[in-house]
C-alpha cells in the first residue's frame, strides 16, 4: 500500500467546535449513508481503543467530521489491508483509508481525495540496538533483517532505502499485519521495521526502553482517502477537507492524535 508513514502530517481530528450540518458553503448530501472502511490497525490513524474496544484515531475523527459537515452519516466497516483497494474499487465501500499513499499506479484503479497528510518513514529498532545507526550501516550488514507488510509504504521504502531495490532479498521478512512485524522486532526475529514518527513515538511511549528510532527519515508520501472510480463523493470530501484546513480543524486533529494522545492499557 504505499501507505504507512506519519510524521510530516497535516491533519487529524478531535473534539470539534459546532458547525452547521451541512456547513455553510459545502455540498448537502441530505443525510446520505456513507460506508467507510479501514483496517483498524494503524496507530494513530485507525486503531482499537484498549479501554473500550472501539475503533478510534485520526481517520475516524476526520471522516466523521467530514460527514457531519456534508449532512451525511457514516457506517464504519473494517477489512484487511490487502483486500481494501479491491473492495473499494468494486463498490463494496464508499470510502477507504489506512494511511494510503497516493501513487500513479493506484490512480488507474481508484480515485483519491486531495492529500490529507504527508509522511516520512523512520527506522524503529530495539532499545538496546548498537549494531547500526542509520540506513547505510543497516544495508551494509547482510545479517540484519527488516520486517514489513507486503504492498505497504513500509515495504516499498524498506526495499528502496534499505535493500538496494531488491524486493526478493532474503533480508526482507513479510508479515500479514503491521502488529505482527512489530512483535517480531520486539522478540528479535527482525532488526528493524519502518514507521512514521507519530506511530513510532506512540509505541516508544507505550513500552519505555523497548524501542528507539535510529537514523533520518526515509521516503516521502502523500496520503489520501480512496473511492471507486468516478465516485460523486470525491468533490464534496475535498471541499470539506479544504474547509477543515482553513478553519483549523485539521491542525486540532493533528495535535490530538499525533502529539497529545497516549496509548494506555
LINVENFEN-V734608 format. One record per residue. N is the residue number from 1. RES is the residue in one small letter. OMEGA is omega in whole degrees, 0 to 359 (999 if undefined). D_LAST is the distance of its C-alpha to the last C-alpha in whole Angstrom. Layout:
n: {N:N}
res: {RES:RES}
omega: {OMEGA:OMEGA}
d_last: {D_LAST:D_LAST}
This chain:
n: {1:2:3:4:5:6:7:8:9:10:11:12:13:14:15:16:17:18:19:20:21:22:23:24:25:26:27:28:29:30:31:32:33:34:35:36:37:38:39:40:41:42:43:44:45:46:47:48:49:50:51:52:53:54:55:56:57:58:59:60:61:62:63:64:65:66:67:68:69:70:71:72:73:74:75:76:77:78:79:80:81:82:83:84:85:86:87:88:89:90:91:92:93:94:95:96:97:98:99:100:101:102:103:104:105:106:107:108:109:110:111:112:113:114:115:116:117:118:119:120:121:122:123:124:125:126:127:128:129:130:131:132:133:134:135:136:137:138:139:140:141:142:143:144:145:146:147:148:149:150:151:152:153:154:155:156:157:158:159:160:161:162:163:164:165:166:167:168:169:170:171:172:173:174:175:176:177:178:179:180:181:182:183:184:185:186:187:188:189:190:191:192:193:194:195:196:197:198:199:200:201:202:203:204:205:206:207:208:209:210:211:212:213:214:215:216:217:218:219:220:221:222:223:224:225:226:227:228:229:230:231:232:233:234:235:236:237:238:239:240:241:242:243:244:245:246:247:248:249:250:251:252:253:254:255:256:257:258:259:260:261:262:263:264:265}
res: {x:x:x:x:x:x:x:x:x:x:x:x:x:x:x:x:x:x:x:x:x:x:x:x:x:x:x:x:x:x:x:x:x:x:x:x:x:x:x:x:x:x:x:x:x:x:x:x:x:x:x:x:x:x:x:x:x:x:x:x:x:x:x:x:x:x:x:x:x:x:x:x:x:x:x:x:x:x:x:x:x:x:x:x:x:x:x:x:x:x:x:x:x:x:x:x:x:x:x:x:x:x:x:x:x:x:x:x:x:x:x:x:x:x:x:x:x:x:x:x:x:x:x:x:x:x:x:x:x:x:x:x:x:x:x:x:x:x:x:x:x:x:x:x:x:x:x:x:x:x:x:x:x:x:x:x:x:x:x:x:x:x:x:x:x:x:x:x:x:x:x:x:x:x:x:x:x:x:x:x:x:x:x:x:x:x:x:x:x:x:x:x:x:x:x:x:x:x:x:x:x:x:x:x:x:x:x:x:x:x:x:x:x:x:x:x:x:x:x:x:x:x:x:x:x:x:x:x:x:x:x:x:x:x:x:x:x:x:x:x:x:x:x:x:x:x:x:x:x:x:x:x:x:x:x:x:x:x:x:x:x:x:x:x:x}
omega: {181:180:179:177:177:189:194:182:172:174:176:188:183:173:194:178:182:178:180:178:357:179:182:176:180:178:178:180:169:176:182:176:179:178:184:182:175:180:181:182:185:183:356:179:179:183:182:176:182:180:186:184:180:177:179:175:183:184:175:182:183:183:176:179:176:181:180:181:182:182:178:175:183:170:185:175:175:176:178:181:188:177:189:184:180:181:177:179:182:177:179:178:182:182:181:182:176:186:188:182:178:180:178:181:180:179:177:185:188:172:179:164:168:180:175:183:174:186:171:175:178:181:174:183:175:186:181:182:179:185:180:185:180:183:182:182:174:182:183:183:186:181:185:184:176:178:181:174:184:176:181:176:181:176:185:179:176:180:186:189:182:189:174:178:183:182:176:183:176:179:180:180:186:182:182:180:178:178:179:178:178:177:178:176:183:184:174:178:170:187:174:165:181:180:170:185:182:178:178:181:179:179:176:179:183:181:184:178:183:182:171:177:173:175:181:179:181:177:180:185:171:178:175:170:181:183:170:178:178:183:178:178:186:183:178:179:178:179:179:177:180:179:180:175:184:184:175:180:181:177:179:178:177:180:182:190:185:181:187:186:176:177:174:182:999}
d_last: {29:30:27:24:24:23:24:27:26:27:26:22:22:21:22:25:29:31:33:36:35:37:37:40:42:39:40:40:38:39:36:36:33:31:30:27:25:22:20:17:16:17:14:15:18:17:13:11:9:6:7:10:11:13:15:14:16:19:21:20:21:24:26:25:27:29:30:30:33:35:35:33:30:28:27:24:24:22:24:24:25:28:30:29:32:34:33:33:36:37:36:34:31:33:30:28:25:23:24:27:30:33:36:40:39:37:39:41:39:37:37:35:34:35:32:29:28:29:27:27:26:25:25:21:22:21:21:24:26:30:32:32:31:32:33:36:36:33:36:38:37:37:35:32:30:28:25:25:25:29:30:27:28:26:29:32:31:30:34:36:34:33:36:39:39:39:36:38:37:36:33:31:29:28:25:24:21:19:16:19:20:17:17:21:21:18:20:24:25:25:26:25:23:24:21:22:21:18:16:17:16:13:12:14:12:9:11:14:17:16:18:20:23:26:29:30:29:30:32:32:31:31:29:30:29:32:34:37:40:42:39:40:37:37:39:37:34:36:37:34:32:35:35:31:32:35:33:30:28:27:27:24:22:22:21:18:17:18:18:16:13:10:7:4:0}
